[in-house]
């Protein structure tokens, strides 16, 4: 599979559809709308205004599709759902073009407005939906014929796993699941050797992380026995933030909590655990907001960076910036950047959380923390995509290992980019020990359940109040 090539095909198809529909609509306006307005035949001439409009309109459609996530999960498209989504987007886009580009046209009667909207909508929708339907049909056909497959790991090794594997492998039309192997839960529960005759045994639950990385797993199907249900939470916690599709056999529905949706794959009905926290269009807007604000802060307030840097340099010995590794989106480590607020060698005895009267903090550092100026270098982390402006605060692996022992669901925070500020910080503040970090966790999980641009704005307002009032620590 070549996902980039498939995305390119959709981009080309959408570009052709947008350009062709606008060209035909332009001709329609010349031959009918303007001919009626001027009372004589208006020739269809393609001048510089046409080409400028063609560029703007085509770019608009591609940007709209990008923002709503049309090019994500490019191999997993439902043709019927895509037709419906294309119709909805065509209506939204056509109305946007009408009110921005066409509303000020001189017309004979308001009937011409309706004609223009309907003509552009029909042309754009029919062309776009047709080309997309052809691409999706070709892809689905290749999946059904087992030409395209998604690396799939089977979790389980006893009766349920064997039955599910045989059922899916014997389907006339493939579901796209290419089983690379299976893992058993642990030695205590044991496993049947029968499944090993068909697919490789890759290890047990403890090896899950390495197996997913080594075999580039895209989908995990959980088919464990009733006596293994105690491990379900552990399995989901380990998988849920890695961008992997997780499905379970239906008889586990009564023990699952959270947002799930039923999905039937021909003769093998499964429950898919939904990982979507925000709609694709909101995720795109959130990322655009992050980029725009970061560029604005890094350029407009560069003088503040210079003043703080000089103050840190002359207030105590040591570097201006403090950079260290934290765990971010999908559990990937990255280097976070801050203005140094502690004396050098503050952690020579090992990692330690700061406290209210921490002697390791410099006098200037105490002020910087109160007004959160020590955090502003992280706008660079936001700009390059490692962080977001609003999101759960990232932690070090040293403390994550301790938190997970008390709250395994902490790993759900890795579903999203970590943030400069968070609901947990606003509602609880900085934690001074692991117990407080666990207590603060409930606010960050609550943010994940209610994540939206509106909530982000509220958190930013409260953060601004904390900065103005100097209530940070």
JOMO-V46796 format. One record per backbone hydrogen bond with DSSP energy under -0.5 kcal/mol. NH is the residue of the N-H (numbers start at 1). CO is the residue of the C=O. If there is no record, write none. Layout:
NH&CO / NH&CO
This chain:
3&1 / 6&2 / 7&3 / 8&4 / 9&5 / 10&6 / 11&7 / 12&8 / 13&9 / 14&10 / 15&11 / 16&12 / 17&13 / 18&14 / 19&15 / 20&16 / 21&17 / 22&18 / 23&19 / 24&20 / 25&21 / 26&22 / 27&23 / 28&24 / 29&25 / 30&26 / 31&27 / 32&28 / 33&28 / 34&29 / 35&30 / 36&32 / 37&33 / 38&34 / 39&35 / 40&35 / 43&41 / 45&43 / 47&45 / 51&47 / 52&48 / 53&49 / 54&50 / 55&51 / 56&52 / 57&53 / 58&54 / 59&55 / 60&56 / 61&57 / 62&58 / 63&59 / 64&60 / 65&61 / 66&62 / 67&63 / 68&64 / 69&66 / 70&65 / 72&69 / 76&73 / 79&77 / 82&78 / 83&79 / 84&80 / 85&81 / 86&82 / 87&83 / 88&84 / 89&85 / 90&86 / 91&87 / 92&88 / 93&89 / 94&90 / 95&91 / 96&92 / 97&93 / 98&94 / 99&95 / 100&96 / 101&97 / 102&97 / 102&98 / 103&98 / 105&102 / 112&109 / 113&110 / 114&110 / 115&111 / 116&112 / 117&113 / 118&114 / 119&115 / 120&116 / 121&117 / 122&118 / 123&119 / 124&120 / 125&121 / 126&122 / 127&123 / 128&124 / 129&125 / 130&126 / 131&127 / 132&128 / 133&129 / 134&130 / 135&131 / 136&132 / 137&133 / 138&134 / 139&135 / 140&136 / 141&137 / 142&138 / 143&139 / 144&140 / 145&141 / 146&143 / 147&142 / 148&142 / 150&176 / 151&149 / 152&178 / 153&219 / 154&181 / 155&153 / 155&221 / 156&154 / 156&183 / 162&158 / 163&159 / 164&160 / 165&161 / 166&162 / 167&163 / 168&164 / 169&165 / 170&166 / 171&168 / 174&144 / 174&172 / 178&150 / 178&176 / 179&177 / 180&152 / 181&152 / 182&200 / 183&154 / 184&203 / 189&186 / 190&186 / 192&157 / 196&193 / 197&194 / 198&195 / 199&195 / 202&182 / 202&200 / 203&182 / 205&184 / 205&185 / 207&204 / 208&205 / 211&207 / 212&208 / 213&209 / 214&210 / 215&211 / 216&213 / 217&212 / 218&151 / 219&151 / 220&245 / 221&153 / 222&220 / 222&247 / 223&155 / 223&221 / 228&225 / 229&226 / 231&228 / 232&229 / 235&231 / 236&232 / 237&233 / 238&234 / 239&235 / 240&236 / 242&239 / 244&239 / 245&218 / 246&273 / 247&220 / 248&271 / 249&222 / 250&269 / 252&249 / 253&250 / 255&252 / 256&252 / 256&253 / 260&258 / 261&272 / 263&270 / 265&263 / 265&268 / 266&264 / 268&265 / 269&267 / 270&263 / 271&248 / 272&261 / 272&270 / 273&246 / 273&271 / 274&259 / 274&272 / 277&275 / 283&279 / 284&67 / 284&280 / 285&281 / 286&282 / 287&283 / 288&284 / 289&285 / 290&286 / 291&287 / 292&288 / 293&289 / 294&290 / 295&291 / 296&292 / 297&293 / 298&294 / 299&295 / 300&296 / 301&297 / 302&299 / 304&301 / 305&301 / 306&302 / 307&303 / 308&304 / 309&305 / 310&306 / 311&307 / 312&308 / 313&309 / 314&310 / 315&311 / 316&312 / 322&338 / 323&321 / 324&336 / 326&334 / 327&395 / 328&326 / 328&332 / 330&414 / 331&328 / 332&329 / 334&326 / 336&324 / 336&334 / 338&322 / 339&374 / 340&320 / 343&360 / 344&317 / 346&343 / 348&345 / 350&347 / 358&355 / 361&358 / 362&341 / 366&362 / 367&363 / 368&364 / 369&365 / 370&366 / 371&367 / 372&369 / 373&368 / 374&368 / 375&372 / 376&373 / 378&375 / 379&376 / 380&377 / 381&377 / 382&378 / 383&379 / 384&380 / 385&382 / 386&381 / 387&381 / 388&418 / 391&421 / 395&327 / 399&396 / 400&396 / 401&397 / 402&398 / 403&399 / 404&400 / 405&401 / 406&402 / 406&403 / 407&403 / 410&407 / 411&408 / 412&409 / 413&410 / 414&411 / 415&412 / 416&413 / 418&386 / 419&392 / 420&388 / 421&389 / 426&422 / 427&423 / 428&424 / 429&424 / 437&433 / 438&434 / 439&435 / 440&436 / 441&437 / 442&438 / 442&439 / 443&440 / 444&440 / 445&441 / 446&442 / 447&443 / 448&444 / 449&445 / 450&446 / 451&448 / 456&452 / 457&453 / 458&454 / 459&455 / 460&456 / 461&457 / 462&458 / 463&459 / 464&460 / 465&461 / 466&462 / 467&463 / 468&464 / 469&465 / 470&466 / 471&466 / 472&370
